[in-house]
Amino acid sequence: MDSKSLAVRENYKRIASEIAEAAVKNGRKPEDVSFMAVTKTVDPVYVNEAIDCGIRLLGENRVQEWQSKREAYRDGVPVDFIGALQTNKVKYLMGQIRLIHSVDRLSLAQEIEKQAEKHGIVQDILLEVNIGGEDSKSGTAPADLAALLAQVKTFPHVRVRGLMTIPPPCSDDRYLAAMEELFLRTKENDPEQMQILSMGMSDDYAAAVLHGSTLVRVGSALFGARDYSR
Ligand SMILES: *Cc1c(COP(=O)(O)O)cnc(C)c1O
């Protein structure tokens, strides 16, 4: 086994136990939190290594990269789409993707509805929230979430399962707390739609679980720093 495979094994064990510990501290069970491996730029060899360790969910950012790598992944591990999504790419995801995390606008939800109907499926999605109000980030403004949810809820081929966020880098947990609050508030009116809170990445997965995250998306802490030159 090469040194990078060994590193993935060690990283997996450490992160999984930190997630489990945070879940218990938060009054939940370890299995209540999904540990997603984010695969962008990662060689499929190491993605499969993570699957061998126990990873049961993959996160893909780019349609083309996923299409070029998917055949090389071990069978049977569900794939979520977490990247910015252009409406003209939606059709490539239909029937292939467990959950689309990055639905940040009505036009995208409408396209998913259209394509899902065409394929005879109901597509599970999350609504992405720009909790830090950053210009550079996608996601709906917290103030616009209720209106977006009210509309998407009426779509027969789209099922809203929860919220996703990429908070700004921050030395404290204020954005995680704000997102937790928004999720719980939204859940009061729409308990059925608010099952999943996709929050937490390499730098903040444990803190995110302490703030109610049910799904953490981990890339570099698991696979090492990304090499975008590939
Ligand atoms: C890349 C990416 C991640 C993982 O980032 P790391 O900091 O490497 O863990 C999580 N979520 C999304 C949407 C990403 O694009």
The ligand as a Gaussian input file, in Angstrom:
#p B3LYP/6-31G(d) Opt

LIG

0 1
 C      -14.648000      21.042000      -2.062000
 C      -15.924000      21.052000      -1.309000
 C      -16.019000      20.473000      -0.018000
 C      -14.846000      19.870000       0.705000
 O      -13.911000      20.840000       1.042000
 P      -12.705000      20.527000       2.047000
 O      -12.459000      21.793000       2.747000
 O      -11.576000      20.049000       1.234000
 O      -13.201000      19.459000       2.980000
 C      -17.248000      20.492000       0.602000
 N      -18.345000      21.026000       0.017000
 C      -18.296000      21.574000      -1.202000
 C      -19.526000      22.144000      -1.790000
 C      -17.084000      21.614000      -1.895000
 O      -17.044000      22.174000      -3.107000

